[in-house]
Amino acid sequence: MIDLRSDTLTRPTDAMRAAMASAEVGDDVYGEDPTVRALEERVAELFGHEAALFTPTGSMANVLAVAALVVPGQEVLCEARAHIARAELGAHGAVSGLTMRTWSHPRGGLDLAVLEELFAPDLGPFFVRTAAISVENTHNFAGGTVLGLADLQALRAFADDRGAAVHLDGARIWNAHVATGTPLASYGAVADVLAVCLSKGLGAPVGSLLVGSAEQMDEARVRRKRLGGGMRQVGVLAAAGLHALEHHVARLAEDHEHARLLAEACGVDPATVDTNIVVHDVDDAVTFVKAAADAGVLLSAVGPRTVRMVTHLDVDRAAAQRAATVLAAL
Ligand SMILES: Cc1ncc(COP(=O)(O)O)c(C=O)c1O
């Protein structure tokens, strides 16, 4: 089976397992795990922020990141297919007491004229006000699309003019970085708080981080504990993350090349595939997914007529080529 359902399906490599096995550990709830601290410092530095906080999942990192910017009774604006709106199962409302409104963009991007219409300024205590704008880069359900730095900088200026914050869901920010050459610190500079994942394209088994100011991270550490996300000798997992940052970032370019191969096989213009995700319209997604599985290729149905395929560390060039042959035949 060639598994293209998600880049979360990767298994730790032997070298990653060796790094995990030899990690120095301590109790991270006491702030005493040296490997977690090293990872947090490394990631904060990469994005040019003061501090970072390790979380078990990207969903928890997003919840803590948005909660750092929006208090109960305020709202966050995001794109309609954003992970925070579509796939975090209401956590932001349930846990943080905030509301969300969305805009739609065909490639998961931004249109400041639309945002201008949507933005709710502070009209006093009896109205919901927009406290933050959230963007996703790359955008998962839009097909791994990249938000350009110029758009993000324009968003930063837009938010600053209105006293709002910016959250960046960077679960796959590494893919955007490799696809465009944009420094991670430039992405860091446009956001008040970021959430980034080690367990997608980077191939770690577990782990995400939120990144922001030292004060925001101190508060988020308390909220993380409240959610049951205070972990103990978790340096074994942080070690996987440090290994991934060292060895698995530059190679994402291979995943992007493989995704373009798959796109071409499906009749999707490869020029529209920015990174490692291909979203493809078919007559009936469930039937298509089943036919592909019968031929040895696993895909996901992400809508009644939409399938998604994701390339990753465990799909080498030969596997991508075999999958392309199967998909072209279908
Ligand atoms: C864009 C985006 N943000 C956040 C997440 C959440 O990550 P996790 O599955 O670790 O909770 C995902 C998961 O796929 C994602 O694609």
The ligand as an SDF file (V2000), in Angstrom:
LIG
                    3D

 16 16  0  0  0  0  0  0  0  0999 V2000
   -3.3400   23.1780    9.4010 C   0  0  0  0  0  0  0  0  0  0  0  0
   -3.4270   22.3020   10.6030 C   0  0  0  0  0  0  0  0  0  0  0  0
   -3.4400   22.8590   11.8180 N   0  0  0  0  0  0  0  0  0  0  0  0
   -3.5160   22.1140   12.9290 C   0  0  0  0  0  0  0  0  0  0  0  0
   -3.5690   20.7410   12.8670 C   0  0  0  0  0  0  0  0  0  0  0  0
   -3.7300   19.9590   14.1460 C   0  0  0  0  0  0  0  0  0  0  0  0
   -2.7080   19.0940   14.4210 O   0  0  0  0  0  0  0  0  0  0  0  0
   -2.9460   17.8040   15.3880 P   0  0  0  0  0  0  0  0  0  0  0  0
   -3.5020   16.7500   14.4990 O   0  0  0  0  0  0  0  0  0  0  0  0
   -1.5640   17.5080   15.8720 O   0  0  0  0  0  0  0  0  0  0  0  0
   -3.8660   18.2010   16.4460 O   0  0  0  0  0  0  0  0  0  0  0  0
   -3.5590   20.1160   11.6230 C   0  0  0  0  0  0  0  0  0  0  0  0
   -3.6270   18.6450   11.5340 C   0  0  0  0  0  0  0  0  0  0  0  0
   -3.5710   18.0590   10.4890 O   0  0  0  0  0  0  0  0  0  0  0  0
   -3.4910   20.9060   10.4470 C   0  0  0  0  0  0  0  0  0  0  0  0
   -3.4980   20.3810    9.2360 O   0  0  0  0  0  0  0  0  0  0  0  0
  1  2  1  0
  2  3  1  0
  2 15  2  0
  3  4  2  0
  4  5  1  0
  5  6  1  0
  5 12  2  0
  6  7  1  0
  7  8  1  0
  8  9  2  0
  8 10  1  0
  8 11  1  0
 12 13  1  0
 12 15  1  0
 13 14  2  0
 15 16  1  0
M  END
$$$$
